[in-house]
Amino acid sequence: MIRVSDAAQILGVGASTAHRLLTALQHRGFAIQDDLTRAYRAGPALQQVGLAVYTGLRDLRNQAEPIMEDLCQKTGETVHLVQIRGAEVWVLFGVEPDRALRIGQRTGMRMPAHATSVGKVLLACLSPERVRQLYPQQRLPIETKTTIDNRAELEEELEQIRQRGYAVAVGEVEDEVSGIAAAIIGQSGWARGALSLTIPTSRFDRAAVPDLARQLLKAAKELGALLP
């Protein structure tokens, strides 16, 4: 519940402006005003948006899970399904291998996109103009000693990723966490997310990257073909 005074304070506008905005939202079904308290709560239109998002994520997970489990079994590495939100990536779901040394699945975690393989492969799906909007400053936040720390270097790597189709990050978000990622392109031609192999840096073998990337790209393409 939110009152007009609360909305005005949050938005940094006058009470009359806040009231006008809330009234417009109510008219469109995005808000409902309580008859007793006069405060506003989410309306059916907003609830429908939330339900659609939840349903979409659930359907995506249901389609992805068997493909991810198969990829995990074949490679012996943790597989994650990730989407991008601004300059961060959000881990939707993960599958772990049955081996002692592994990276645990990280469902629910958010990480800086420029410091992860999944983030970089999804940034590579954006236009250069959109990337610059996300990173207006030349200097980028540093997570480890190997994190890309400037936009020019990031843009150069994104171009390489576009050409080869997958991204690699070795100890860029955490020293002992490395990964390979491929974008999931739906039938619409848009990136719907990314699949990654998350590997302990101590076991990361650059010579094995081409073969792992081939399996990863195949899985991402298979999942993308299932998505409307």
Beta strands, then each sheet from edge to edge (+ up, - down):
strand 1: 31-33
strand 2: 40-42
strand 3: 78-85
strand 4: 88-95
strand 5: 110-112
strand 6: 167-174
strand 7: 177-185
strand 8: 191-200
sheet 1: 1+ 2-
sheet 2: 5+ 4- 3+ 8- 7+ 6-
end
